[in-house]
Amino acid sequence: MTVFDYGKIPNYEDLPGIPARVTAVHKERYGIVCEHGETFARLKTREYYVDGEVFPTTGDYVMINYVDNGDSQILSTLPRRTYFSRRDPDKGRGEQAVAANFDYVFILQSLNLDFNPKRLERYLTLTWQSGAVPVVVLTKADLVLDYTDYLAQIERVAAGVDVRVVSARTGYGMDTLNGYLAPGNTIVLLGSSGVGKSSLVNALAGEEVMAAGEIREDDSKGRHTTTHRQLLRLSSGVMIIDTPGMRELGMWGVTDGLEEAFSDVEQYLGKCRFRDCRHESEPGCAIRQAIEAGELDAARWESYRNLQSEAKYADDKQALLLQKQQWHKGIQKIKKMNKKKIW
């Protein structure tokens, strides 16, 4: 089994080492697969900690120095086609990719108490921002007799996005996913705990490759059965990326994602009478006129503003953290200077 079985690798012919793909991230150690099979690797210090090479994440293609009886050495990270990112939780600033090089994002919501259109709007925004294609997958179809109302709610927030209704338990609708499951494709599963990600993967694999968590009957919630970001290769040649970290993704740098996910809102922006319109009570506001005319759902406008505000807050918070760090550095510098004067 070679690295070429693991997706769509970028051009690497002029780079030192051999290609590999990252299958898991364990702090400073990485699970990888290459032409020699599955193994582990660590980053080459100079390239990553001195020269500023992009730190790899699950799904990344990398170049390695292969070591037969030990950890191989990761030399460089190849360019990404798509990726999810968040603010680095360890450094408090900067971007941290959490999954890379995927073709589709299966946005999972189950046909029980987990169904949440607001969460779907968030996931769609993040997916469009990643550069991949979203597919809404409604799981646990065996729990309902009629899902027409669910489809109507999705149509209001995800017009034009493919929707599939499935049951991993009974097999209902599973064949409707076949068009996305071509060998070499990589799919990210995005959904809350208890939505049935593990059960879906097992159904796609035809065997138990992931542990399925139990569901609490009182609120339909479940436990996270994935403890770290991981890439799984099914016997069909399809790659699946599942990660508990996806639930921590925030609205950060999602301009393109908002434009795609809220195209029904964006079409009215810039058409107000006044360029500095706040879309509240100003005359000639295109947004307000569209809402009053029934052309734009007020709830959609509210969701757009909330996600936009969250993204702006995240960007402003990063700038504030940087300013605070610079202030502390200045204070420390003054203390050192005063200490030298005393002595």
N, C-alpha and C positions, 0 to 999 in steps of 0.2 A: 504494500500500500504506500503510495508516494504522496508528496505534498500536492501534486497536481490533482489528486482526488479531493482536495480540500478547498475547492472554490476557484475563483477567478483571480489568479495571481498577477500583479503588475509586472512590467518589464524589469528584470534584475540582472541582465547579462553583463553589464559593465561594473557591477559591484562585487566586492570581495565576499567570500563565504558562499554558503548554499542557502536556498530559501527554506523557510519554515512558516508555520502559522501558529499563533498563540491560541491555545485552547482553554487556558485558565490562568488567573492571576492570584498568587498566594504571597502577598506582601512583596518581598524582594526576589521571590522565586516564581518562575513562569512554567506552566505546562505548555509544551509545544509538540507539533508533529512535523516530521520532515521525511525525506526519502529513506531514512533509516528507521522510521516508525515513531512511536510516542516516547517522549523523554522530557527532561527538565532543563532549564537554562537560567542563567543570570545575566544581568546587564554588564557590558564592558564599561568599566568605570569612567575612563577618559571621555569616550564618545558621549555618554549620557550625562555625567555629572560635571564635566568640564566644557565639552564642546556644544552642549545643548541639544543633543539629538532628542526627537520626540519620544516620550516614554510610551511603550506599547501597552495595548489593552487587549481584552478578549476579542478575537476576530482579526487582529492585525496580522499582516504579513511582515516578516522580519528576515534579515540575513544573519546567519550564525556561523561560528566556528564549531563544528561538531566534535564532541568528545565522546568516545565510545563507552567508557566506564565511569562517567561522572556527569556533572552539569555542563552542558554546552554553554557557549558564550554568545550573547546577542550583540551584534555589531551595529545594526541600523534598523530603523523602522521604515518600511516602504510606504509610498503615498496612499492615502485612504480615499475610497470612493464615497463612502457614507459613514457617518458616526453620530452617536449620541454623546453628549457631554454634560458636565455639571461643574459647579465651582468645586475646586479641590478641597475636600473636607479636612485634610491634614494641614494644609498651608493657610487655609482661610481665604485664599485669593488665587487667581489664575484658573485656567481651564483644565479639567481632567476628563479625558474620554473614558466612557464606560463600556462601549461596544463599537466595533468598526467593521466595515466591509460587508454589509448585508444588503439584500435586494428588496425584501418585503418586511413589513412590520405587521404581524398579526395582533391587532388590538382586541384583546379578549374581554368580554363582559358576559356574565352568565344570566340566564333567564330566571333569576330569583331576586333576592333583595340586593344583590351586588350591582344590578343594572343602574347606571348613573350617567345621564347625558352630559352633565357638567364635567365629569371626569373624562368622558369621551372627547369633549372639546379640547381639553388639555392634552390628551394623548395624540390627537390629530395634529395639533400645533407642533408638538415635539417631533412627530414623525415627518411632517413636511419639512421641518427645519433640518432634519438629519440627511435629507436627500433621497430617502428611500420611498417606496410606494406603500401607503397604508391599506390594510384590508381589515374590516371589522368582522370579527368572528364571535357570534353569539353561541355560547356553550350551554350545555345542559338542556337541550331542547326537549328532552323527555320529561321535564318538570312542568311543562305547560301544554295546553291543548290548542291554544291559538296565540300566535306571536305577532299578529297583524299590528297591534298597537305599538309594540316595540319597534317594528320596522318604520312606522310612521314617525316615531320620535327620532330615530336615527336619521331619517331623510331630512328632518328639519335642521340638523347640525352637521351632517356629513353628506350633503348632496353630491352625487357623482362618484362616491367612494363605494367600492365593491363590498357587499355584505353577504356573509355566509352563516347559515344556521346549522349547528351540528350537535350531535350527542356522542361523546366518546364512549359512553356506556352501551348504547344500542347500535352505534354505527351510523345513525341517521345523518345524512348530509355530508359525511366524511369525504365522499367522492367528489364533492364540489370544490375541494381544496387541491385536487390533483394538478390543476393548471399552474399552480405556484410551486409545485414540488419537483421541478426538474432537477436532475443530478447536477451538482455544482452550485445550485442556488443556496443562499444563506438567509435564514428567516429569524427575526427577533420576535420573541413573545413578550408582549407588554400588557400587564394586567395586575390587579390586586391579588392578595392572598386569598385562596379559596375559589378562584375563578375557574380552576380546572386546567391549568397549564400542564402539570405533570401528567394528568390523565390524557390530555390531548397528544402529548409527545409519545406516550406509550401506545396510544391507538395508531398513530402515524407509523411508529416503528414496528408494530405487530408483536411487541414484547415489552416487558417492563424494564425500561432503561432509566426511569426516574421514579423515586418514591413519591407516592401520592399522599397528601395530608388529609386528615379528617376535617369535617366541617361542623362548626357549632350550630346546633339546630335553632337556637334562639335568635341569631342575627345573621346566619348564612356566611359567617366569616371562617377563614381557615388559617392554618399555620404555613409559614414559608418553609417549603421543603428543600429549597435550594439555598445553600449557605455561602456560595461564592459564585462569581461570574464564570460561566463555563460554556464552551462550545461542544456540542455533541454531533457526531456524524452518524446518520442512520444508514442502514444497509442499502437503501435506495440511492445513496450519494447526496442526499439533502443534508445541509448543516442547520442546526438549531442553536440559537443563543438564548439562554435563560439566565436571569440574574435578579436577585432580590433588590439590588441597587437601583433598578429602574424606577421604583416607587419614589426615590429620593430626587429624581430629576426635577429641576425647577425652571421657571420661565427666565432663562438667561440667554440674551442674544438671539431672540426668536423672531426677528423682523420678517424674514422670508416665510417662516412657519405660520405666523399670524395672517400674512397676506393670502396664503393658500387656504388655510383652514377657515378664514372668515372673508372669503371673496364676496359674499353677499353684503357684508358691511363695508369693505374696502372700496367698493364701487361708488360709494357716496362721498368718500373723503376727498377733500380738495374742491368740492363743488358748492361750498357754502358762499354766501354773499361776502363775508369777511374772512380774510386769510387767517386771522387769529381767533376764529370761532371756537368756543369751548363746548359747543353742542348742548347748551343748557337752556337758555331763554332768549338767545340772540335772534333777531329777525333774519329771515333768509337762510336758516340752518337746513342744509340738505338732509342731515340725519333725522332731525325732528319732523321734517315734512314727509320723509319716507315712512317713518313710524306711524304718523297720523293717517297717512294714506293707506296703511296696511301693506305696504311694499316691503317693510323691514320689521322683523320681530323684535319687540323691545327687549325681550330676554336675551336675544343674540347680541344686541348692542351692549347690554350690561355685562355679559360674559366677556366680550371683546375688551371693554374698558378695564375690567378686573384683571384679566391676564396681561394686558398692556401695562397696567400700573404695577403688577407684580414684577414684570421684567424690568421696568424702570427702577423700581426699588432695589432689585438685585444689583443692577449696574451702579446705582448711586451708593449702595452699601459697600461695594468693592472699592469705589473711589474713596469713600470715607475711611475704610480700613487702611488703605495705602497712605492717606493723609495722617492718620493716627500713628502708623508705624514710623513715618518720617518725623513726626513730632517727638516721639519717644527717643528716636536716634539723636535728635537735636538736644534733648534734655541730657542724655547720657554724655554727649560731647561736651556740654557746658560743665557738667559735674567733674569730668576728667580734667578740664582746663582749670577749674577752681581748685582741685586737689593738688595740681602741680604748683599753683601759686602759693598754697598754704605751706607746702614743703620746700 
